[in-house]
Every structure is written in structure tokens, then in C-alpha cells.
Amino acid sequence: VPIFLRWCFDCIRRSIKHEGLFRKSGGSQRVKELMARIEDGLLTPSLSSSNTVFDVCSLFKEFLRRLTYP
């Protein structure tokens, strides 16, 4: 399991009581910034005060979309 996925899971676990975690979209620009940090080699990007758990969930969903079929 990639380290950044564990980071995502930890962020999501801390906010599990939020309604619609995977239904509501995160901010597209914030998600792109998080994805860029991961692609640049930061295994656990830090969240800024403007990031939300919805951004992390959207990042996770984007990661799953980019996976190739095994």
C-alpha cells in the first residue's frame, strides 16, 4: 500500500463523522495541488488550512481512477 494512501486513510478516519465524505467533491485546484505534491515525491503531503477532508477523499478517488486494470 503506498504511503500516501495510508496518509489519506488517516485523514479520512479522523473525519469519519462528516456526512458525504465520498459524495461531496473537494476543491479541484486544491486536489490538483495535493496530487502534484505526491507526484513530486512527497509521500505524505501536508494539509494546509484551506484543505478539507473532502479534498483528501477526492484525491483518493482520483488515484483509483488512474489505476490501470491489472
mmCIF file of the C-alpha atoms, coordinates in Angstrom:
data_MODEL
# 
_entry.id   MODEL 
# 
loop_
_atom_site.group_PDB 
_atom_site.id 
_atom_site.type_symbol 
_atom_site.label_atom_id 
_atom_site.label_alt_id 
_atom_site.label_comp_id 
_atom_site.label_asym_id 
_atom_site.label_entity_id 
_atom_site.label_seq_id 
_atom_site.pdbx_PDB_ins_code 
_atom_site.Cartn_x 
_atom_site.Cartn_y 
_atom_site.Cartn_z 
_atom_site.occupancy 
_atom_site.B_iso_or_equiv 
_atom_site.pdbx_formal_charge 
_atom_site.auth_seq_id 
_atom_site.auth_comp_id 
_atom_site.auth_asym_id 
_atom_site.auth_atom_id 
_atom_site.pdbx_PDB_model_num 
ATOM 1  C CA . VAL A 1 1  ? 0.000   0.000  0.000   1.00 0.00 ? 1  VAL A CA 1 
ATOM 2  C CA . PRO A 1 2  ? 1.520   3.354  -0.985  1.00 0.00 ? 2  PRO A CA 1 
ATOM 3  C CA . ILE A 1 3  ? 2.405   5.516  1.998   1.00 0.00 ? 3  ILE A CA 1 
ATOM 4  C CA . PHE A 1 4  ? 0.297   8.416  0.797   1.00 0.00 ? 4  PHE A CA 1 
ATOM 5  C CA . LEU A 1 5  ? -2.770  6.136  0.813   1.00 0.00 ? 5  LEU A CA 1 
ATOM 6  C CA . ARG A 1 6  ? -2.171  5.417  4.480   1.00 0.00 ? 6  ARG A CA 1 
ATOM 7  C CA . TRP A 1 7  ? -1.960  9.163  4.985   1.00 0.00 ? 7  TRP A CA 1 
ATOM 8  C CA . CYS A 1 8  ? -5.299  9.552  3.168   1.00 0.00 ? 8  CYS A CA 1 
ATOM 9  C CA . PHE A 1 9  ? -6.890  6.841  5.296   1.00 0.00 ? 9  PHE A CA 1 
ATOM 10 C CA . ASP A 1 10 ? -5.655  8.505  8.494   1.00 0.00 ? 10 ASP A CA 1 
ATOM 11 C CA . CYS A 1 11 ? -7.089  11.865 7.413   1.00 0.00 ? 11 CYS A CA 1 
ATOM 12 C CA . ILE A 1 12 ? -10.396 10.252 6.497   1.00 0.00 ? 12 ILE A CA 1 
ATOM 13 C CA . ARG A 1 13 ? -10.529 8.224  9.713   1.00 0.00 ? 13 ARG A CA 1 
ATOM 14 C CA . ARG A 1 14 ? -10.146 11.394 11.794  1.00 0.00 ? 14 ARG A CA 1 
ATOM 15 C CA . SER A 1 15 ? -13.127 12.943 9.993   1.00 0.00 ? 15 SER A CA 1 
ATOM 16 C CA . ILE A 1 16 ? -15.276 9.862  9.540   1.00 0.00 ? 16 ILE A CA 1 
ATOM 17 C CA . LYS A 1 17 ? -18.356 11.530 11.036  1.00 0.00 ? 17 LYS A CA 1 
ATOM 18 C CA . HIS A 1 18 ? -18.599 14.102 8.238   1.00 0.00 ? 18 HIS A CA 1 
ATOM 19 C CA . GLU A 1 19 ? -21.584 13.486 6.031   1.00 0.00 ? 19 GLU A CA 1 
ATOM 20 C CA . GLY A 1 20 ? -20.987 12.651 2.377   1.00 0.00 ? 20 GLY A CA 1 
ATOM 21 C CA . LEU A 1 21 ? -17.232 12.084 2.540   1.00 0.00 ? 21 LEU A CA 1 
ATOM 22 C CA . PHE A 1 22 ? -17.044 10.429 -0.864  1.00 0.00 ? 22 PHE A CA 1 
ATOM 23 C CA . ARG A 1 23 ? -20.135 12.071 -2.305  1.00 0.00 ? 23 ARG A CA 1 
ATOM 24 C CA . LYS A 1 24 ? -19.106 15.710 -1.938  1.00 0.00 ? 24 LYS A CA 1 
ATOM 25 C CA . SER A 1 25 ? -16.245 16.866 -4.123  1.00 0.00 ? 25 SER A CA 1 
ATOM 26 C CA . GLY A 1 26 ? -13.164 18.597 -2.876  1.00 0.00 ? 26 GLY A CA 1 
ATOM 27 C CA . GLY A 1 27 ? -11.896 21.767 -4.483  1.00 0.00 ? 27 GLY A CA 1 
ATOM 28 C CA . SER A 1 28 ? -10.438 20.859 -7.861  1.00 0.00 ? 28 SER A CA 1 
ATOM 29 C CA . GLN A 1 29 ? -7.476  23.231 -7.541  1.00 0.00 ? 29 GLN A CA 1 
ATOM 30 C CA . ARG A 1 30 ? -6.647  22.004 -4.029  1.00 0.00 ? 30 ARG A CA 1 
ATOM 31 C CA . VAL A 1 31 ? -6.878  18.374 -5.168  1.00 0.00 ? 31 VAL A CA 1 
ATOM 32 C CA . LYS A 1 32 ? -4.583  19.130 -8.120  1.00 0.00 ? 32 LYS A CA 1 
ATOM 33 C CA . GLU A 1 33 ? -2.079  20.720 -5.733  1.00 0.00 ? 33 GLU A CA 1 
ATOM 34 C CA . LEU A 1 34 ? -2.148  17.674 -3.446  1.00 0.00 ? 34 LEU A CA 1 
ATOM 35 C CA . MET A 1 35 ? -1.738  15.348 -6.435  1.00 0.00 ? 35 MET A CA 1 
ATOM 36 C CA . ALA A 1 36 ? 1.188   17.424 -7.707  1.00 0.00 ? 36 ALA A CA 1 
ATOM 37 C CA . ARG A 1 37 ? 2.899   17.159 -4.317  1.00 0.00 ? 37 ARG A CA 1 
ATOM 38 C CA . ILE A 1 38 ? 2.528   13.386 -4.378  1.00 0.00 ? 38 ILE A CA 1 
ATOM 39 C CA . GLU A 1 39 ? 3.778   13.164 -7.960  1.00 0.00 ? 39 GLU A CA 1 
ATOM 40 C CA . ASP A 1 40 ? 6.765   15.326 -6.959  1.00 0.00 ? 40 ASP A CA 1 
ATOM 41 C CA . GLY A 1 41 ? 7.755   12.700 -4.431  1.00 0.00 ? 41 GLY A CA 1 
ATOM 42 C CA . LEU A 1 42 ? 6.196   13.917 -1.208  1.00 0.00 ? 42 LEU A CA 1 
ATOM 43 C CA . LEU A 1 43 ? 4.881   10.701 0.233   1.00 0.00 ? 43 LEU A CA 1 
ATOM 44 C CA . THR A 1 44 ? 2.754   12.403 2.858   1.00 0.00 ? 44 THR A CA 1 
ATOM 45 C CA . PRO A 1 45 ? 1.797   15.897 1.729   1.00 0.00 ? 45 PRO A CA 1 
ATOM 46 C CA . SER A 1 46 ? 0.910   18.267 4.499   1.00 0.00 ? 46 SER A CA 1 
ATOM 47 C CA . LEU A 1 47 ? -2.555  19.717 4.589   1.00 0.00 ? 47 LEU A CA 1 
ATOM 48 C CA . SER A 1 48 ? -2.830  23.453 4.563   1.00 0.00 ? 48 SER A CA 1 
ATOM 49 C CA . SER A 1 49 ? -5.560  25.193 6.492   1.00 0.00 ? 49 SER A CA 1 
ATOM 50 C CA . SER A 1 50 ? -7.529  25.518 3.256   1.00 0.00 ? 50 SER A CA 1 
ATOM 51 C CA . ASN A 1 51 ? -7.622  21.744 2.630   1.00 0.00 ? 51 ASN A CA 1 
ATOM 52 C CA . THR A 1 52 ? -10.580 19.706 3.781   1.00 0.00 ? 52 THR A CA 1 
ATOM 53 C CA . VAL A 1 53 ? -11.277 16.026 4.246   1.00 0.00 ? 53 VAL A CA 1 
ATOM 54 C CA . PHE A 1 54 ? -13.303 16.270 1.038   1.00 0.00 ? 54 PHE A CA 1 
ATOM 55 C CA . ASP A 1 55 ? -10.100 17.227 -0.797  1.00 0.00 ? 55 ASP A CA 1 
ATOM 56 C CA . VAL A 1 56 ? -8.417  14.106 0.574   1.00 0.00 ? 56 VAL A CA 1 
ATOM 57 C CA . CYS A 1 57 ? -11.361 11.913 -0.446  1.00 0.00 ? 57 CYS A CA 1 
ATOM 58 C CA . SER A 1 58 ? -11.304 13.408 -3.937  1.00 0.00 ? 58 SER A CA 1 
ATOM 59 C CA . LEU A 1 59 ? -7.561  12.768 -4.101  1.00 0.00 ? 59 LEU A CA 1 
ATOM 60 C CA . PHE A 1 60 ? -8.161  9.136  -3.156  1.00 0.00 ? 60 PHE A CA 1 
ATOM 61 C CA . LYS A 1 61 ? -10.879 8.774  -5.796  1.00 0.00 ? 61 LYS A CA 1 
ATOM 62 C CA . GLU A 1 62 ? -8.613  10.333 -8.432  1.00 0.00 ? 62 GLU A CA 1 
ATOM 63 C CA . PHE A 1 63 ? -5.860  7.884  -7.519  1.00 0.00 ? 63 PHE A CA 1 
ATOM 64 C CA . LEU A 1 64 ? -8.275  4.981  -8.002  1.00 0.00 ? 64 LEU A CA 1 
ATOM 65 C CA . ARG A 1 65 ? -9.401  6.361  -11.373 1.00 0.00 ? 65 ARG A CA 1 
ATOM 66 C CA . ARG A 1 66 ? -5.804  6.491  -12.590 1.00 0.00 ? 66 ARG A CA 1 
ATOM 67 C CA . LEU A 1 67 ? -5.066  2.871  -11.747 1.00 0.00 ? 67 LEU A CA 1 
ATOM 68 C CA . THR A 1 68 ? -4.698  0.595  -14.707 1.00 0.00 ? 68 THR A CA 1 
ATOM 69 C CA . TYR A 1 69 ? -6.654  -2.600 -14.869 1.00 0.00 ? 69 TYR A CA 1 
ATOM 70 C CA . PRO A 1 70 ? -4.461  -5.435 -13.510 1.00 0.00 ? 70 PRO A CA 1 
# 
